[in-house]
Amino acid sequence: MQQNPQPIVKDLVLIGGGHSHAIVLKMFGVKPLPGVRLTLITAASQTAYSGMLPGHIAGFYSHDECHIDLRPLANFAQAQLYVDTVVALDLENNKVLCANGLVVDFDLLSIDIGSTPATISVSGAAEYAIAAKPVSQLLEHWYELIEAVGKNPQEPISIAIVGGGVGGVELALSMQSRLHQILDKTQQPIKNLELHLFQRSTELMPNYHQSARHQIQQILTERGIKLHLGESVCNVARITQSETQEIFEIKCESGLTVECNKIFWVTQASAPEWLKNAGLGTDEQGFILVEDTLQSQTHPQVFASGDIATMVNHPRPKAGVFAVRQGKPLFDNLQRILLGKSLKPYRPQKQYLSLIGTGDKRAMSATGNAYATRGIITLPPHKLLWHYKDWIDRRFMERFRFEE
Ligand SMILES: Cc1cc2nc3c(=O)[nH]c(=O)nc-3n(C[C@H](O)[C@H](O)[C@H](O)COP(=O)(O)OP(=O)(O)OC[C@H]3O[C@@H](n4cnc5c(N)ncnc54)[C@H](O)[C@@H]3O)c2cc1C
């Protein structure tokens, strides 16, 4: 006689609704595990898809088109959802502590909370600059800015972007494109807008092949974006504040100073302190060290993926493309450990093809790689590449649309 296996009740808690967890939730919805209670704790109920975010800033996608709504997704996965920010972990008693006082118990934990740009060492940056993450805050400031420019298009505006990785580059091109659309519409000269991009190293997009770096630098220069390469911003201060505008001064170690009205901060990724404080093994920047199985090096009951994880054997740049690819292996190993099976190693690809939007409904293709030494495919901006990127991104997002 066949007996029904008695399900063991286990609590799997996911912290952060990042790219990998969105995939994990979708896959749990398709292939649930009886006896496992799934919980998602995330700071915001909508999570931005990094591939379409620059396109949203450029005005090509709506807010909904580039965000995954985690409520119907959690519903599909039959997961409990808490919209709250995790502030601490107790790994001896397996508890998650949230900002609103909520305490959640777990047997198994997975962390996919992304990263935030590091500002700590630069005086005035935390106070006056707008960090690119959390995305919801970036967008709040961006909507305010485009509204202000729409109301007073005749007023000159100067914007600074600090950080010349792919995020900073795409942000600069997308912001310029959107603001030019507004100025064009109101018949104002585009010279009313000035954009500055600061980059500590002498080249943009250090994780990309030389040919891509060269090409992107040429595009930015042609578009009139003022590049400050080899410049380390060391101080940010507010000079004046009027009813309609604020003026800030950006100071660099070289002595260069630039005045601007808004500062966006897209520098190197950083991790929150509470991970290290919990005793989790982290790298020097505070990112969780994980094995090839995405399991913490120090705590077997913890898994991590996306920006917040550093694969000990395969370190990769902090990019959405890796967080997406880790989704399925993370799901597989979470299910395997819950079923008492051995874990499977995952090896991320060394090279990756990036389609980088250039803010004009074109995209260039560039090969990035883990060590920035190889990579050959660099194609100049083209409409067809944009269409291809658009198709890939929309197809990805389609997986997370649910009927009301
Ligand atoms: C402007 C810009 C453009 C970019 N463009 C690209 C690109 O074109 N291609 C690319 O590959 N990468 C790009 N990136 C990088 C990309 O955004 C990140 O690598 C990617 O988002 C990482 O995904 P993730 O799953 O690790 O986390 P995220 O997508 O950042 O998601 C983290 C989630 O965790 C939640 N969370 C955070 N902290 C907590 C907490 N304490 N408690 C609970 N929940 C929490 C957040 O609300 C969020 O839902 C860009 C970045 C920026 C800033």
The ligand as an ORCA input file, in Angstrom:
! r2SCAN-3c Opt
* xyz 0 1
  C      21.087     53.164    -12.941
  C      21.463     51.726    -12.973
  C      21.417     51.021    -14.167
  C      21.786     49.680    -14.218
  N      21.721     49.036    -15.415
  C      22.056     47.735    -15.467
  C      21.954     47.043    -16.702
  O      21.572     47.592    -17.735
  N      22.289     45.715    -16.713
  C      22.708     45.075    -15.567
  O      22.981     43.855    -15.633
  N      22.806     45.695    -14.397
  C      22.501     47.022    -14.304
  N      22.591     47.667    -13.118
  C      22.978     46.915    -11.904
  C      21.746     46.188    -11.368
  O      20.766     47.131    -11.009
  C      22.053     45.341    -10.154
  O      23.186     44.554    -10.398
  C      20.851     44.419     -9.885
  O      19.709     45.181     -9.597
  C      21.135     43.462     -8.743
  O      20.029     42.657     -8.568
  P      19.748     42.002     -7.180
  O      18.772     40.883     -7.421
  O      21.011     41.656     -6.515
  O      19.067     43.124     -6.284
  P      18.034     44.292     -6.611
  O      17.477     44.197     -7.957
  O      18.695     45.555     -6.209
  O      16.848     43.973     -5.598
  C      17.008     44.046     -4.210
  C      15.665     43.936     -3.541
  O      15.852     43.803     -2.147
  C      15.035     44.733     -1.431
  N      15.790     45.086     -0.227
  C      16.950     45.792     -0.153
  N      17.357     45.893      1.124
  C      16.449     45.222      1.879
  C      16.324     44.960      3.270
  N      17.208     45.389      4.153
  N      15.240     44.269      3.696
  C      14.334     43.805      2.813
  N      14.405     44.020      1.484
  C      15.453     44.708      1.014
  C      14.811     45.885     -2.396
  O      13.610     46.554     -2.100
  C      14.774     45.156     -3.743
  O      13.475     44.683     -4.026
  C      22.222     49.016    -13.033
  C      22.258     49.709    -11.828
  C      21.896     51.054    -11.787
  C      21.975     51.773    -10.477
*
